[in-house]
Amino acid sequence: MSTYSIKDLEKLSGIKAHTIRIWEQRYRLINPGRTNTNIRLYSDDDLVKLINVSLLNQNGYKISKIADLDNDQINELLLKINNDLPTLSTLTSNLKKALVEVNELLFNEVIEKSTKNIGFEATVEQLLFPFFEIVGNLWLSGSIIPAQEHFFTNLVRQKLIVAIDNERIKTALASPRILFYLPEGEFHEIGMLYYNYLAKKLNFEVIYLGTSIPFRDIIKMDDIRTFQIIFTSFVTSHGEGTLAKRIEKKRKAFPNKTFLVSGWQLKQEQPHLPKNFFQVSSSGDFKKALDYYLKENKN
């Protein structure tokens, strides 16, 4: 069982530490332990209780009323809320519970409800991707352990792979071909998997190579099965000024191909991009770049 400071609880639940103290002292909603130096320590049960209380409060229930409810009554009300049209706030809170509890069943329920309500693409862009920022902050602060982050990432990865597999090439006619890969030492592929899904949905033929691929293999791949567009991402820093050199190396190898590039290092270093390179910071950028390619190469 994990233990949390009040600051951890604030980050995980989204409830200010000051409010947590008030709820604790005035309503006895949770009862933390104490260290030898009288510092509050909270358990997994305290965290889940706080997330549940916050959900009820966001949906119109007063704290004074919630404080009089036992856990079974709270769960009954939560079930009613979850069966109604879910809000983004409710879905996000339930994702937090799934993360803390390592609960795949709850994760699947959240994704299914969101997909039914707003569709798969909006679920990824409005719910999952923003939640990854929350997960990253929690991991960096030590509020969750790496295993919990990996659990969540792999569940999202599974959802994306299923969605990709359901998008078949819809025509026997020649389609533009796009190659996806991450350079050596790069392993953050969730965003690239989603762009793979979008490319297939837009009827591009996809060659997906995955993570940590040497660039010499990309050059050889063009002899095996040629492609017109290359997508890659730069997250890990290789030293100041090296990104521009890596980009120039790619341009020289493929001066006539279109590159779609993304990643944290692009935002940090902001290198000059050659005319055949397009920076992708969102799914909107990705779709615009593919649309631009089709218009420029319609003949």
Backbone as CSV, one residue per row, in Angstrom:
resi,resn,N_x,N_y,N_z,CA_x,CA_y,CA_z,C_x,C_y,C_z
1,MET,0.847,-1.188,0.000,0.000,0.000,0.000,0.883,1.239,0.000
2,SER,0.546,2.215,-0.877,1.318,3.449,-0.965,0.896,4.414,0.131
3,THR,1.795,5.342,0.442,1.465,6.438,1.346,1.714,7.750,0.632
4,TYR,0.933,8.764,0.954,0.986,10.036,0.253,1.035,11.181,1.249
5,SER,1.771,12.222,0.868,1.718,13.466,1.624,0.480,14.235,1.176
6,ILE,0.181,15.315,1.867,-0.983,16.107,1.469,-0.748,16.769,0.114
7,LYS,0.512,17.074,-0.223,0.830,17.628,-1.534,0.612,16.588,-2.631
8,ASP,0.973,15.317,-2.330,0.693,14.238,-3.284,-0.809,14.137,-3.536
9,LEU,-1.576,14.184,-2.455,-3.028,14.084,-2.560,-3.584,15.231,-3.401
10,GLU,-3.036,16.413,-3.222,-3.467,17.574,-3.998,-3.232,17.347,-5.490
11,LYS,-2.053,16.821,-5.834,-1.713,16.595,-7.248,-2.578,15.501,-7.858
12,LEU,-2.810,14.441,-7.104,-3.574,13.307,-7.635,-5.063,13.592,-7.742
13,SER,-5.588,14.306,-6.774,-7.040,14.526,-6.739,-7.468,15.823,-7.401
14,GLY,-6.550,16.785,-7.491,-6.912,18.103,-8.016,-7.559,18.990,-6.969
15,ILE,-7.618,18.542,-5.714,-8.222,19.314,-4.625,-7.106,20.009,-3.847
16,LYS,-7.270,21.287,-3.597,-6.248,22.056,-2.902,-6.001,21.493,-1.495
17,ALA,-4.748,21.557,-1.055,-4.377,21.044,0.261,-5.183,21.730,1.363
18,HIS,-5.421,23.020,1.194,-6.211,23.762,2.193,-7.613,23.175,2.320
19,THR,-8.223,22.839,1.174,-9.566,22.252,1.180,-9.547,20.863,1.806
20,ILE,-8.518,20.087,1.508,-8.403,18.747,2.095,-8.365,18.842,3.615
21,ARG,-7.591,19.783,4.131,-7.496,19.949,5.584,-8.854,20.312,6.191
22,ILE,-9.594,21.191,5.505,-10.912,21.594,6.007,-11.864,20.399,6.025
23,TRP,-11.888,19.640,4.927,-12.767,18.476,4.843,-12.401,17.449,5.921
24,GLU,-11.108,17.327,6.160,-10.630,16.372,7.153,-11.013,16.802,8.574
25,GLN,-10.806,18.068,8.875,-11.026,18.548,10.241,-12.506,18.791,10.545
26,ARG,-13.220,19.362,9.560,-14.615,19.737,9.815,-15.570,18.565,9.638
27,TYR,-15.287,17.714,8.639,-16.256,16.662,8.303,-15.740,15.241,8.549
28,ARG,-14.467,15.107,8.934,-13.887,13.794,9.201,-14.028,12.850,8.010
29,LEU,-13.855,13.388,6.809,-14.011,12.565,5.611,-12.897,11.530,5.492
30,ILE,-11.709,11.907,5.902,-10.590,10.972,5.907,-9.839,11.146,7.226
31,ASN,-9.105,10.105,7.594,-8.407,10.118,8.877,-6.961,9.676,8.648
32,PRO,-6.065,10.617,8.332,-4.685,10.240,7.989,-3.898,9.759,9.193
33,GLY,-2.839,9.001,8.875,-1.896,8.665,9.915,-0.929,9.834,10.128
34,ARG,-0.024,9.659,11.031,0.947,10.711,11.333,2.342,10.108,11.481
35,THR,3.341,10.879,11.060,4.717,10.482,11.304,5.099,10.868,12.730
36,ASN,6.308,10.499,13.122,6.797,10.864,14.458,6.897,12.376,14.634
37,THR,7.013,13.075,13.494,7.091,14.544,13.551,5.739,15.190,13.252
38,ASN,4.665,14.390,13.308,3.278,14.877,13.184,2.918,15.338,11.769
39,ILE,3.594,14.800,10.781,3.248,15.097,9.384,2.203,14.100,8.906
40,ARG,1.155,14.605,8.241,0.078,13.739,7.764,0.595,12.760,6.699
41,LEU,0.124,11.514,6.785,0.382,10.505,5.760,-0.951,9.857,5.387
42,TYR,-1.225,9.790,4.080,-2.505,9.276,3.589,-2.294,7.956,2.855
43,SER,-3.317,7.118,2.868,-3.254,5.793,2.239,-3.952,5.803,0.886
44,ASP,-3.855,4.669,0.166,-4.595,4.503,-1.086,-6.095,4.673,-0.848
45,ASP,-6.591,4.116,0.257,-8.026,4.234,0.564,-8.421,5.699,0.764
46,ASP,-7.549,6.465,1.417,-7.829,7.893,1.607,-7.903,8.607,0.256
47,LEU,-6.973,8.270,-0.625,-6.943,8.913,-1.946,-8.204,8.599,-2.744
48,VAL,-8.570,7.319,-2.781,-9.774,6.921,-3.523,-11.014,7.584,-2.922
49,LYS,-11.089,7.624,-1.590,-12.228,8.277,-0.926,-12.297,9.750,-1.330
50,LEU,-11.160,10.407,-1.362,-11.123,11.821,-1.706,-11.555,12.049,-3.157
51,ILE,-11.096,11.184,-4.066,-11.511,11.304,-5.475,-13.021,11.100,-5.595
52,ASN,-13.553,10.122,-4.870,-14.995,9.866,-4.900,-15.796,11.056,-4.362
53,VAL,-15.339,11.601,-3.259,-16.014,12.760,-2.659,-15.973,13.946,-3.608
54,SER,-14.821,14.156,-4.241,-14.684,15.257,-5.194,-15.647,15.101,-6.362
55,LEU,-15.789,13.862,-6.848,-16.713,13.586,-7.957,-18.147,13.937,-7.571
56,LEU,-18.564,13.514,-6.391,-19.920,13.821,-5.936,-20.103,15.326,-5.775
57,ASN,-19.105,15.990,-5.217,-19.183,17.426,-5.005,-19.295,18.179,-6.331
58,GLN,-18.530,17.740,-7.347,-18.589,18.360,-8.679,-19.956,18.175,-9.334
59,ASN,-20.654,17.120,-8.907,-21.963,16.837,-9.494,-23.116,17.316,-8.606
60,GLY,-22.843,18.283,-7.728,-23.911,18.975,-7.033,-24.204,18.537,-5.616
61,TYR,-23.476,17.549,-5.105,-23.729,17.081,-3.743,-22.885,17.909,-2.757
62,LYS,-23.509,18.390,-1.681,-22.806,19.196,-0.695,-21.927,18.320,0.194
63,ILE,-20.775,18.873,0.571,-19.838,18.133,1.411,-20.476,17.721,2.732
64,SER,-21.289,18.587,3.305,-21.942,18.260,4.576,-22.839,17.032,4.450
65,LYS,-23.466,16.850,3.271,-24.322,15.683,3.038,-23.473,14.440,2.767
66,ILE,-22.391,14.620,1.971,-21.527,13.480,1.641,-20.902,12.907,2.908
67,ALA,-20.575,13.784,3.850,-19.918,13.345,5.088,-20.780,12.396,5.899
68,ASP,-22.095,12.452,5.706,-23.013,11.580,6.451,-23.222,10.218,5.777
69,LEU,-22.638,10.031,4.599,-22.839,8.797,3.841,-21.747,7.781,4.154
70,ASP,-22.121,6.492,4.163,-21.086,5.467,4.276,-20.572,5.124,2.871
71,ASN,-19.586,4.256,2.785,-18.960,3.946,1.497,-19.940,3.329,0.499
72,ASP,-20.843,2.462,0.990,-21.822,1.847,0.088,-22.749,2.905,-0.516
73,GLN,-23.189,3.848,0.291,-24.065,4.917,-0.210,-23.324,5.813,-1.203
74,ILE,-22.061,6.096,-0.922,-21.253,6.885,-1.861,-21.122,6.152,-3.189
75,ASN,-20.860,4.863,-3.134,-20.708,4.077,-4.365,-22.005,4.020,-5.167
76,GLU,-23.149,3.970,-4.490,-24.441,3.984,-5.179,-24.631,5.283,-5.956
77,LEU,-24.289,6.397,-5.312,-24.415,7.692,-5.988,-23.440,7.805,-7.158
78,LEU,-22.236,7.284,-6.968,-21.242,7.322,-8.057,-21.725,6.494,-9.244
79,LEU,-22.339,5.359,-8.962,-22.860,4.512,-10.034,-23.920,5.256,-10.831
80,LYS,-24.772,5.992,-10.148,-25.806,6.781,-10.820,-25.178,7.856,-11.700
81,ILE,-24.175,8.543,-11.172,-23.500,9.590,-11.946,-22.834,8.987,-13.180
82,ASN,-22.168,7.865,-12.999,-21.447,7.244,-14.112,-22.386,6.693,-15.172
83,ASN,-23.604,6.336,-14.765,-24.577,5.836,-15.739,-25.239,6.965,-16.514
84,ASP,-25.199,8.160,-15.947,-25.687,9.332,-16.685,-24.643,9.734,-17.715
85,LEU,-24.959,10.744,-18.536,-24.007,11.218,-19.534,-22.765,11.724,-18.820
86,PRO,-21.598,11.073,-19.035,-20.414,11.433,-18.256,-19.793,12.745,-18.714
87,THR,-19.338,13.534,-17.752,-18.600,14.752,-18.078,-17.117,14.419,-18.168
88,LEU,-16.367,15.320,-18.802,-14.922,15.117,-18.923,-14.275,15.060,-17.546
89,SER,-14.772,15.874,-16.626,-14.245,15.878,-15.265,-14.480,14.534,-14.575
90,THR,-15.679,13.972,-14.765,-15.987,12.667,-14.168,-15.100,11.580,-14.748
91,LEU,-14.937,11.609,-16.068,-14.104,10.602,-16.730,-12.656,10.703,-16.266
92,THR,-12.159,11.929,-16.140,-10.777,12.126,-15.688,-10.592,11.631,-14.260
93,SER,-11.557,11.906,-13.407,-11.480,11.422,-12.022,-11.466,9.902,-11.968
94,ASN,-12.266,9.271,-12.806,-12.291,7.811,-12.827,-11.006,7.232,-13.402
95,LEU,-10.378,7.946,-14.341,-9.070,7.507,-14.822,-8.039,7.565,-13.700
96,LYS,-8.128,8.595,-12.872,-7.221,8.686,-11.728,-7.410,7.485,-10.804
97,LYS,-8.680,7.118,-10.556,-8.949,5.953,-9.720,-8.370,4.691,-10.350
98,ALA,-8.563,4.540,-11.662,-8.045,3.361,-12.357,-6.527,3.298,-12.259
99,LEU,-5.878,4.464,-12.370,-4.420,4.528,-12.267,-3.951,4.142,-10.870
100,VAL,-4.561,4.733,-9.856,-4.148,4.476,-8.473,-4.399,3.023,-8.088
101,GLU,-5.556,2.495,-8.489,-5.939,1.134,-8.106,-5.366,0.074,-9.047
102,VAL,-4.718,0.511,-10.143,-4.250,-0.399,-11.202,-5.433,-1.269,-11.644
103,ASN,-6.496,-0.589,-12.073,-7.793,-1.224,-12.312,-8.136,-1.163,-13.801
104,GLU,-7.861,-2.258,-14.511,-8.105,-2.296,-15.959,-9.595,-2.247,-16.281
105,LEU,-10.409,-2.892,-15.459,-11.852,-2.893,-15.697,-12.401,-1.471,-15.679
106,LEU,-12.014,-0.684,-14.686,-12.480,0.701,-14.597,-11.950,1.527,-15.761
107,PHE,-10.698,1.313,-16.134,-10.128,2.008,-17.293,-10.968,1.741,-18.540
108,ASN,-11.296,0.477,-18.786,-12.083,0.123,-19.972,-13.476,0.748,-19.934
109,GLU,-14.087,0.789,-18.748,-15.414,1.403,-18.625,-15.360,2.881,-18.987
110,VAL,-14.309,3.567,-18.525,-14.164,4.998,-18.823,-14.017,5.216,-20.331
111,ILE,-13.160,4.435,-20.962,-12.908,4.613,-22.402,-14.156,4.280,-23.216
112,GLU,-14.855,3.224,-22.826,-16.069,2.850,-23.559,-17.141,3.933,-23.452
113,LYS,-17.323,4.489,-22.261,-18.322,5.550,-22.084,-17.945,6.799,-22.856
114,SER,-16.682,7.161,-22.796,-16.230,8.355,-23.510,-16.359,8.161,-25.018
115,THR,-15.954,7.004,-25.513,-16.037,6.739,-26.952,-17.484,6.761,-27.429
116,LYS,-18.366,6.193,-26.635,-19.791,6.203,-26.983,-20.339,7.624,-27.000
117,ASN,-19.848,8.465,-26.111,-20.358,9.822,-25.977,-19.777,10.770,-27.012
118,ILE,-18.448,10.776,-27.177,-17.813,11.780,-28.042,-16.993,11.190,-29.175
119,GLY,-16.893,9.849,-29.266,-16.129,9.225,-30.339,-14.699,8.914,-29.921
120,PHE,-14.055,8.050,-30.696,-12.718,7.581,-30.336,-11.671,8.683,-30.431
121,GLU,-11.684,9.437,-31.534,-10.661,10.469,-31.713,-10.739,11.534,-30.624
122,ALA,-11.935,11.990,-30.305,-12.089,12.999,-29.250,-11.686,12.423,-27.895
123,THR,-11.948,11.134,-27.667,-11.532,10.494,-26.418,-10.015,10.530,-26.273
124,VAL,-9.314,10.217,-27.362,-7.850,10.241,-27.320,-7.342,11.660,-27.099
125,GLU,-7.892,12.615,-27.849,-7.346,13.978,-27.850,-7.796,14.809,-26.649
126,GLN,-9.019,14.605,-26.193,-9.552,15.443,-25.115,-9.431,14.802,-23.727
127,LEU,-9.336,13.477,-23.706,-9.281,12.785,-22.411,-7.914,12.154,-22.164
128,LEU,-7.469,11.277,-23.064,-6.262,10.494,-22.799,-4.984,11.318,-22.885
129,PHE,-4.816,12.081,-23.970,-3.576,12.845,-24.101,-3.405,13.876,-22.985
130,PRO,-4.450,14.658,-22.625,-4.284,15.547,-21.471,-3.979,14.790,-20.181
131,PHE,-4.559,13.589,-20.044,-4.316,12.820,-18.827,-2.876,12.336,-18.753
132,PHE,-2.231,12.122,-19.913,-0.829,11.736,-19.911,0.035,12.808,-19.243
133,GLU,-0.344,14.066,-19.399,0.398,15.134,-18.729,0.263,15.010,-17.215
134,ILE,-0.939,14.666,-16.762,-1.161,14.446,-15.330,-0.310,13.272,-14.844
135,VAL,-0.319,12.178,-15.616,0.447,10.989,-15.242,1.936,11.325,-15.163
136,GLY,2.427,12.066,-16.163,3.842,12.436,-16.173,4.231,13.265,-14.971
137,ASN,3.403,14.223,-14.612,3.689,15.062,-13.444,3.667,14.251,-12.150
138,LEU,2.716,13.325,-12.069,2.631,12.485,-10.877,3.844,11.568,-10.760
139,TRP,4.300,11.054,-11.894,5.469,10.165,-11.901,6.721,10.938,-11.508
140,LEU,6.890,12.133,-12.070,8.072,12.943,-11.764,8.106,13.368,-10.301
141,SER,6.922,13.605,-9.737,6.863,14.047,-8.333,6.934,12.881,-7.357
142,GLY,6.913,11.642,-7.869,6.953,10.479,-6.995,5.615,10.103,-6.401
143,SER,4.522,10.715,-6.903,3.195,10.421,-6.370,2.686,9.064,-6.823
144,ILE,3.186,8.590,-7.958,2.901,7.231,-8.412,4.228,6.564,-8.753
145,ILE,4.247,5.246,-8.753,5.475,4.520,-9.074,5.517,4.254,-10.584
146,PRO,6.703,3.999,-11.136,6.807,3.755,-12.583,5.890,2.647,-13.073
147,ALA,5.668,1.620,-12.252,4.808,0.509,-12.680,3.389,0.982,-12.975
148,GLN,2.883,1.931,-12.202,1.545,2.465,-12.464,1.508,3.240,-13.777
149,GLU,2.562,3.997,-14.048,2.648,4.732,-15.322,2.703,3.766,-16.492
150,HIS,3.489,2.689,-16.363,3.591,1.694,-17.436,2.254,0.985,-17.646
151,PHE,1.569,0.693,-16.562,0.247,0.064,-16.635,-0.691,0.910,-17.484
152,PHE,-0.762,2.201,-17.185,-1.660,3.091,-17.919,-1.234,3.221,-19.386
153,THR,0.061,3.417,-19.615,0.564,3.583,-20.983,0.262,2.368,-21.835
154,ASN,0.458,1.181,-21.277,0.224,-0.035,-22.059,-1.255,-0.265,-22.353
155,LEU,-2.138,0.151,-21.450,-3.571,0.042,-21.742,-3.955,0.969,-22.900
156,VAL,-3.419,2.195,-22.890,-3.693,3.123,-23.999,-3.118,2.567,-25.296
157,ARG,-1.923,2.009,-25.212,-1.285,1.422,-26.399,-2.157,0.316,-26.998
158,GLN,-2.728,-0.531,-26.135,-3.602,-1.602,-26.615,-4.812,-1.042,-27.360
159,LYS,-5.423,0.021,-26.799,-6.592,0.634,-27.437,-6.236,1.168,-28.820
160,LEU,-5.087,1.800,-28.928,-4.673,2.367,-30.216,-4.393,1.273,-31.236
161,ILE,-3.762,0.198,-30.806,-3.450,-0.898,-31.734,-4.731,-1.552,-32.256
162,VAL,-5.711,-1.718,-31.384,-7.004,-2.276,-31.825,-7.650,-1.344,-32.855
163,ALA,-7.628,-0.047,-32.589,-8.210,0.923,-33.519,-7.476,0.906,-34.856
164,ILE,-6.150,0.798,-34.815,-5.352,0.729,-36.045,-5.713,-0.511,-36.843
165,ASP,-5.836,-1.629,-36.146,-6.131,-2.895,-36.821,-7.500,-2.871,-37.491
166,ASN,-8.409,-2.074,-36.962,-9.749,-1.975,-37.542,-9.806,-1.074,-38.771
167,GLU,-8.731,-0.317,-39.022,-8.680,0.560,-40.192,-7.912,-0.132,-41.315
168,ARG,-8.634,-0.803,-42.177,-8.012,-1.491,-43.305,-7.850,-0.525,-44.479
169,ILE,-6.926,-0.840,-45.393,-6.830,-0.065,-46.630,-8.118,-0.288,-47.410
170,LYS,-8.769,0.807,-47.775,-10.128,0.716,-48.299,-10.201,0.625,-49.826
171,THR,-9.066,0.694,-50.501,-9.080,0.683,-51.957,-7.866,-0.050,-52.488
172,ALA,-8.024,-0.648,-53.657,-6.908,-1.331,-54.303,-6.060,-0.356,-55.111
173,LEU,-6.532,0.878,-55.266,-5.779,1.881,-56.005,-4.528,2.286,-55.225
174,ALA,-3.540,2.777,-55.959,-2.302,3.201,-55.314,-2.576,4.336,-54.336
175,SER,-2.048,4.215,-53.122,-2.215,5.238,-52.099,-0.846,5.795,-51.734
176,PRO,-0.793,7.047,-51.321,0.486,7.555,-50.819,0.940,6.704,-49.638
177,ARG,2.243,6.494,-49.541,2.780,5.608,-48.511,3.565,6.435,-47.500
178,ILE,3.276,6.224,-46.214,3.934,6.960,-45.147,4.635,5.992,-44.200
179,LEU,5.890,6.268,-43.907,6.686,5.421,-43.021,6.792,6.093,-41.649
180,PHE,6.478,5.325,-40.617,6.571,5.804,-39.239,7.744,5.108,-38.538
181,TYR,8.574,5.905,-37.874,9.633,5.306,-37.055,10.102,6.317,-36.015
182,LEU,10.700,5.796,-34.944,11.382,6.645,-33.964,12.873,6.360,-34.027
183,PRO,13.722,7.389,-33.927,15.170,7.188,-34.009,15.703,6.345,-32.862
184,GLU,16.955,5.934,-33.000,17.599,5.148,-31.948,17.519,5.874,-30.597
185,GLY,17.150,5.135,-29.572,17.044,5.700,-28.234,15.719,6.358,-27.930
186,GLU,14.804,6.394,-28.905,13.479,6.994,-28.695,12.443,5.875,-28.546
187,PHE,11.652,5.942,-27.467,10.699,4.859,-27.178,9.282,5.362,-26.895
188,HIS,9.052,6.654,-26.957,7.729,7.208,-26.636,6.847,7.171,-27.895
189,GLU,6.118,6.090,-28.069,5.433,5.882,-29.345,3.922,6.101,-29.304
190,ILE,3.349,6.497,-28.171,1.902,6.634,-28.089,1.389,7.640,-29.122
191,GLY,2.019,8.804,-29.182,1.599,9.804,-30.166,1.737,9.289,-31.585
192,MET,2.833,8.601,-31.878,3.055,8.076,-33.220,2.031,7.003,-33.575
193,LEU,1.656,6.184,-32.604,0.611,5.186,-32.856,-0.703,5.861,-33.244
194,TYR,-1.019,6.958,-32.572,-2.266,7.660,-32.901,-2.207,8.254,-34.296
195,TYR,-1.070,8.820,-34.689,-0.932,9.358,-36.042,-0.975,8.229,-37.085
196,ASN,-0.477,7.070,-36.715,-0.602,5.890,-37.578,-2.083,5.592,-37.829
197,TYR,-2.861,5.606,-36.753,-4.312,5.382,-36.872,-4.955,6.420,-37.797
198,LEU,-4.620,7.701,-37.616,-5.203,8.760,-38.448,-4.816,8.595,-39.906
199,ALA,-3.554,8.230,-40.161,-3.096,8.047,-41.542,-3.871,6.921,-42.225
200,LYS,-4.069,5.828,-41.500,-4.842,4.718,-42.085,-6.291,5.121,-42.326
201,LYS,-6.845,5.878,-41.396,-8.227,6.318,-41.553,-8.381,7.229,-42.764
202,LEU,-7.334,7.995,-43.072,-7.340,8.873,-44.230,-6.915,8.143,-45.510
203,ASN,-6.759,6.808,-45.395,-6.484,5.928,-46.527,-5.069,6.041,-47.070
204,PHE,-4.122,6.427,-46.223,-2.713,6.328,-46.595,-2.234,4.916,-46.302
205,GLU,-1.340,4.431,-47.132,-0.712,3.145,-46.837,0.401,3.390,-45.817
206,VAL,0.469,2.551,-44.794,1.390,2.785,-43.687,2.445,1.687,-43.595
207,ILE,3.687,2.106,-43.410,4.769,1.203,-42.999,5.167,1.637,-41.592
208,TYR,4.855,0.836,-40.614,5.113,1.203,-39.214,6.265,0.366,-38.689
209,LEU,7.389,1.016,-38.396,8.584,0.300,-37.946,8.746,0.308,-36.426
210,GLY,8.149,1.285,-35.745,8.219,1.299,-34.290,9.359,2.141,-33.754
211,THR,9.912,1.710,-32.612,10.830,2.553,-31.855,12.293,2.169,-32.076
212,SER,13.185,3.132,-31.821,14.639,2.947,-31.803,15.175,2.279,-33.067
213,ILE,14.912,2.901,-34.207,15.337,2.372,-35.499,16.536,3.181,-36.014
214,PRO,17.666,2.539,-36.350,18.801,3.268,-36.919,18.423,3.905,-38.258
215,PHE,18.924,5.106,-38.505,18.553,5.806,-39.736,19.068,5.078,-40.973
216,ARG,20.173,4.347,-40.848,20.677,3.581,-42.001,19.651,2.545,-42.462
217,ASP,18.848,2.033,-41.528,17.803,1.076,-41.907,16.677,1.762,-42.671
218,ILE,16.412,3.026,-42.345,15.385,3.773,-43.081,15.817,3.961,-44.525
219,ILE,17.086,4.243,-44.723,17.622,4.398,-46.090,17.473,3.091,-46.853
220,LYS,17.792,1.969,-46.214,17.665,0.665,-46.875,16.206,0.319,-47.166
221,MET,15.307,0.727,-46.274,13.885,0.435,-46.465,13.362,1.027,-47.765
222,ASP,13.883,2.178,-48.147,13.392,2.823,-49.376,13.712,1.992,-50.610
223,ASP,14.744,1.164,-50.535,15.053,0.259,-51.650,14.133,-0.954,-51.656
224,ILE,13.662,-1.340,-50.476,12.789,-2.511,-50.368,11.354,-2.163,-50.765
225,ARG,10.848,-1.076,-50.231,9.482,-0.612,-50.533,9.464,0.899,-50.362
226,THR,9.456,1.585,-51.469,9.607,3.038,-51.429,8.420,3.714,-50.759
227,PHE,8.655,4.866,-50.199,7.621,5.632,-49.498,7.791,7.096,-49.853
228,GLN,6.707,7.847,-49.658,6.723,9.256,-50.037,6.839,10.197,-48.828
229,ILE,6.366,9.727,-47.669,6.321,10.566,-46.463,6.973,9.815,-45.317
230,ILE,7.697,10.540,-44.483,8.330,9.965,-43.297,7.855,10.735,-42.070
231,PHE,7.383,9.990,-41.079,7.043,10.601,-39.788,8.039,10.125,-38.744
232,THR,8.569,11.074,-37.963,9.431,10.717,-36.844,9.287,11.758,-35.749
233,SER,9.880,11.474,-34.588,9.736,12.358,-33.441,11.052,12.443,-32.675
234,PHE,11.296,13.606,-32.077,12.515,13.836,-31.305,12.129,14.256,-29.884
235,VAL,12.348,13.367,-28.939,12.022,13.653,-27.543,13.285,13.808,-26.703
236,THR,14.225,12.894,-26.877,15.439,12.861,-26.063,16.508,13.782,-26.642
237,SER,17.115,14.584,-25.783,18.176,15.498,-26.220,19.484,14.737,-26.424
238,HIS,20.169,15.048,-27.510,21.489,14.469,-27.778,22.581,15.536,-27.664
239,GLY,22.255,16.636,-27.028,23.214,17.721,-26.870,22.800,18.935,-27.677
240,GLU,23.135,20.098,-27.174,22.731,21.345,-27.817,23.301,21.440,-29.228
241,GLY,22.431,21.756,-30.178,22.856,21.944,-31.565,22.861,20.689,-32.404
242,THR,22.700,19.526,-31.782,22.766,18.280,-32.552,21.492,18.014,-33.344
243,LEU,20.370,18.535,-32.890,19.108,18.273,-33.575,19.128,18.828,-34.991
244,ALA,19.644,20.040,-35.170,19.720,20.639,-36.504,20.575,19.774,-37.431
245,LYS,21.660,19.214,-36.904,22.527,18.354,-37.716,21.811,17.062,-38.101
246,ARG,21.037,16.516,-37.180,20.299,15.282,-37.474,19.235,15.529,-38.541
247,ILE,18.598,16.679,-38.450,17.586,17.027,-39.456,18.229,17.206,-40.829
248,GLU,19.370,17.866,-40.863,20.069,18.079,-42.133,20.516,16.750,-42.743
249,LYS,20.922,15.818,-41.906,21.306,14.486,-42.383,20.132,13.785,-43.059
250,LYS,18.968,13.932,-42.487,17.773,13.314,-43.065,17.393,13.993,-44.381
251,ARG,17.533,15.313,-44.406,17.213,16.042,-45.640,18.119,15.613,-46.784
252,LYS,19.393,15.468,-46.514,20.338,15.065,-47.554,20.044,13.660,-48.056
253,ALA,19.642,12.768,-47.147,19.347,11.386,-47.545,18.073,11.309,-48.383
254,PHE,17.084,12.159,-48.058,15.791,12.118,-48.749,15.342,13.535,-49.117
255,PRO,16.017,14.178,-50.072,15.670,15.575,-50.404,14.302,15.735,-51.055
256,ASN,13.767,14.654,-51.608,12.499,14.745,-52.338,11.324,14.111,-51.604
257,LYS,11.542,13.738,-50.370,10.458,13.156,-49.582,9.947,14.177,-48.576
258,THR,8.694,13.995,-48.154,8.094,14.877,-47.165,8.314,14.311,-45.769
259,PHE,8.840,15.145,-44.873,9.051,14.751,-43.481,8.013,15.429,-42.592
260,LEU,7.378,14.636,-41.722,6.519,15.163,-40.665,7.236,14.870,-39.355
261,VAL,7.571,15.920,-38.606,8.389,15.743,-37.407,7.692,16.357,-36.194
262,SER,7.854,15.704,-35.052,7.237,16.191,-33.818,8.194,15.962,-32.666
263,GLY,7.755,16.294,-31.457,8.536,15.977,-30.271,8.969,17.183,-29.471
264,TRP,9.250,16.904,-28.204,9.593,17.943,-27.232,10.839,18.712,-27.626
265,GLN,11.834,18.018,-28.214,13.087,18.692,-28.575,12.890,19.745,-29.660
266,LEU,11.952,19.525,-30.561,11.648,20.537,-31.575,11.141,21.822,-30.929
267,LYS,10.277,21.665,-29.932,9.732,22.834,-29.241,10.825,23.557,-28.445
268,GLN,11.745,22.776,-27.875,12.795,23.368,-27.059,13.834,24.103,-27.908
269,GLU,14.338,23.441,-28.955,15.448,23.993,-29.724,14.998,24.845,-30.908
270,GLN,13.786,24.580,-31.417,13.242,25.320,-32.547,14.253,25.486,-33.681
271,PRO,14.774,24.364,-34.210,15.743,24.452,-35.309,15.068,24.891,-36.604
272,HIS,15.857,25.443,-37.512,15.323,25.769,-38.841,14.952,24.476,-39.552
273,LEU,13.765,24.437,-40.122,13.317,23.242,-40.831,13.395,23.462,-42.336
274,PRO,13.983,22.515,-43.069,14.001,22.613,-44.537,12.582,22.654,-45.099
275,LYS,12.457,23.048,-46.352,11.131,23.255,-46.939,10.312,21.977,-47.064
276,ASN,10.980,20.819,-47.058,10.233,19.554,-47.151,9.925,18.961,-45.764
277,PHE,10.153,19.754,-44.699,9.868,19.322,-43.327,8.673,20.108,-42.791
278,PHE,7.763,19.395,-42.102,6.597,20.022,-41.491,6.531,19.621,-40.023
279,GLN,6.468,20.624,-39.144,6.379,20.328,-37.719,4.946,19.980,-37.343
280,VAL,4.792,18.895,-36.590,3.481,18.410,-36.166,3.391,18.538,-34.652
281,SER,2.515,19.425,-34.189,2.313,19.613,-32.750,0.959,19.122,-32.280
282,SER,0.108,18.709,-33.227,-1.242,18.266,-32.879,-1.787,17.417,-34.013
283,SER,-2.912,16.760,-33.754,-3.546,15.978,-34.815,-4.014,16.887,-35.947
284,GLY,-4.388,18.133,-35.587,-4.780,19.091,-36.623,-3.629,19.383,-37.565
285,ASP,-2.424,19.588,-37.021,-1.239,19.806,-37.848,-0.986,18.606,-38.748
286,PHE,-1.139,17.414,-38.184,-0.878,16.181,-38.940,-1.837,16.062,-40.126
287,LYS,-3.116,16.294,-39.890,-4.113,16.193,-40.956,-3.877,17.258,-42.024
288,LYS,-3.536,18.479,-41.594,-3.262,19.558,-42.555,-2.065,19.225,-43.429
289,ALA,-1.028,18.639,-42.827,0.172,18.282,-43.593,-0.136,17.218,-44.633
290,LEU,-0.927,16.217,-44.269,-1.296,15.177,-45.233,-2.194,15.744,-46.327
291,ASP,-3.106,16.621,-45.947,-3.980,17.258,-46.931,-3.160,18.109,-47.908
292,TYR,-2.196,18.830,-47.377,-1.316,19.655,-48.219,-0.528,18.770,-49.178
293,TYR,-0.036,17.637,-48.690,0.698,16.712,-49.550,-0.175,16.222,-50.699
294,LEU,-1.407,15.841,-50.390,-2.311,15.341,-51.432,-2.588,16.409,-52.485
295,LYS,-2.803,17.651,-52.057,-3.078,18.735,-53.005,-1.867,19.037,-53.881
296,GLU,-0.674,18.974,-53.300,0.550,19.283,-54.056,0.934,18.145,-54.989
297,ASN,0.427,16.941,-54.729,0.836,15.775,-55.531,-0.359,15.082,-56.173
298,LYS,-1.408,15.851,-56.451,-2.630,15.239,-57.000,-2.452,14.726,-58.418
299,ASN,-1.433,15.201,-59.102,-1.177,14.712,-60.456,-0.139,13.599,-60.458
